[in-house]
């Protein structure tokens, strides 16, 4: 089987562009869809250059910086005491809480 037989010709038609626009909730007219289809096909044609690169001896790489995990465990820490925070507030305090005016009328 020749290499050309293995490759599938990729192209984007106007209907595919309209479908993508619909899914993205973007309103486009026929002229814009035709323009975008041409631009997308130009990009796909340019990407065919990559088919010429021999990568048969290149090992698959998932990431390149050697990190195993970039997350840290969640540790709950009390940075400030409530009383210290209340002390810096200029608002009036009642029973260890900041006093505010009532916003609900009980009529």
C-alpha positions in Angstrom: 0.0 0.0 0.0 1.4 3.4 -1.0 1.8 6.2 1.6 -0.7 8.3 -0.3 -3.3 5.6 0.2 -2.9 5.7 4.0 -3.4 9.4 4.3 -6.9 10.7 4.5 -7.5 14.0 2.8 -8.7 16.5 5.4 -10.8 19.4 4.4 -13.4 21.6 6.0 -16.4 22.6 4.0 -18.9 25.4 4.6 -21.4 23.2 6.3 -18.8 22.0 8.8 -17.9 25.6 9.6 -21.6 26.4 10.1 -22.0 23.4 12.4 -19.0 24.5 14.5 -20.3 28.1 14.6 -23.7 26.8 15.7 -22.1 24.7 18.5 -20.1 27.8 19.6 -23.2 29.9 19.4 -21.6 32.2 16.9 -23.7 33.8 14.2 -22.0 33.8 10.8 -23.4 34.2 7.3 -22.5 32.2 4.2 -19.7 34.6 3.1 -18.0 34.3 6.5 -18.5 30.5 6.6 -16.9 30.3 3.1 -14.0 32.6 4.2 -13.4 30.5 7.4 -13.5 27.2 5.5 -10.8 28.5 3.2 -8.7 29.7 6.1 -9.1 26.4 7.9 -8.2 24.4 4.8 -5.1 26.6 4.4 -4.0 25.7 8.0 -4.7 22.0 7.4 -2.7 22.1 4.2 0.2 23.8 5.9 0.2 21.2 8.7 0.8 18.5 6.1 4.5 19.5 6.3 4.5 17.6 9.6 3.7 14.3 7.8 7.2 14.6 6.2 9.0 14.4 9.5 10.3 11.0 10.5 9.4 10.5 14.2 9.7 6.8 14.3 12.7 6.9 16.5 11.4 9.7 18.8 10.2 8.6 22.2 6.7 9.8 23.2 6.9 12.7 25.7 4.1 13.6 28.0 5.9 16.5 29.7 9.4 17.8 29.6 10.3 19.3 33.0 10.5 16.2 35.1 7.7 17.2 37.5 5.8 14.3 39.0 3.0 16.3 40.6 2.4 20.0 40.6 -0.2 20.0 43.4 0.3 20.2 47.1 -1.8 18.7 49.8 -4.4 20.9 51.3 -3.5 21.9 54.9 -5.9 23.9 57.0 -4.1 26.4 59.1 -5.5 29.0 61.4 -3.5 32.1 60.5 -5.2 34.6 62.8 -7.3 34.3 65.9 -10.8 35.6 65.7 -10.2 37.9 68.7 -7.2 39.4 67.0 -9.2 40.2 63.9 -12.0 41.7 66.0 -9.6 43.9 67.8 -8.5 45.6 64.6 -12.1 46.4 63.5 -13.4 49.8 64.4 -17.0 48.6 64.3 -18.9 47.9 67.5 -18.8 44.4 68.9 -21.3 42.3 70.8 -20.5 38.9 72.2 -17.4 38.4 70.1 -19.1 39.4 66.9 -19.3 42.6 64.8 -22.6 44.4 65.5 -24.6 45.5 62.4 -27.9 47.1 61.9 -30.9 44.8 61.3 -31.9 44.6 57.6 -35.1 42.6 58.1 -38.2 44.3 59.4 -40.4 42.1 61.6 -43.8 43.8 60.9 
